Amino acid sequence: MVTCSQYDYIELACLFHLPVKLTLKNGLTYSGTAMDTLRNEHQQECIVLKNEQSEHLIETNALLMMEALSSHPHFTLIKFD
């Protein structure tokens, strides 16, 4: 489960539309621009990640790490519990 302080970093990434790399607990990785947070059809909290090919809706509970791909003063790498 994502803590409140960890969720703040997700919101910062979306607010500034930062390019990020998301690593999921199952080992998959996604890179793109953090766009927004919303709930999916199962009411699970998600991050919207957009890249050249498509837009991905990724459950925040599936996140293992989020890495900023540009220099940003608020974070470089966040590890989720």
N, C-alpha and C positions, 0 to 999 in steps of 0.2 A: 504494500500500500504506500502511496506517495504521501509524504508528510506535507504540512502546510508550507514550511520553509522551502521544501523542494519544489512544490507547486508554484511558488513565487518565481522561481527561475524559469519555469515553463512559460508563465505569463510574460516575463520580461523578454524572452526570446520571441514571443508572438507580437508583443507591443512594438518591438524594434525590427520585426521581420528579419531576424538574424538567420544566416545560413548555419545549419546545424547538422550533425551526424547523430542519429539515434541508434543505439544498440539495444536490441530487445533481449529479454531473458532467454529466448529460444535460440539466440545467436544471430538472427537476421539483423542486417543494418539497412538504414534508409538515410539518404542525404537529401537536403533540400532546404527550402525557406520555411521557417515556422510562421504560420499565418494566423491561427486562431485556436481557441479551445471550444469544445462543444460536447454534447452528449450524443451517443449513437442511438440506434433504434432500441437497444437494450438498456438505455439510460446509463451507460458507462461513460465516464469522463474520458475525453480523447483530445489529442493534439492534431491539428490539420497541418500536414507537411506537403508543400508543393515543390515539384521539380519540373524539368523540361518535359518529361513524358506524361505525368499525371499528378493527381492530388491524392494523398494517402490520409486516411483517418486511422490513427494509431492510439490504442487504449493506453492511458498513462500507467495503469497497473502492470502493463507488459514491459515497461521501460527498465533497462538495466543501467544505461548511461546516456547522457546527452553532452555532446562536445560542440562548443562554438567553433565554427570554421573561419571566423574572422576575429580580429582582436576586439575585445569588448571588456570594459572595465568591471562588469558585474560577475562574470564567470568565464572559465575556460572549459572545465570538465565537472559535471555533476554526476555522482553515483547515487542511484536510487536503491532503497532498501528492498 
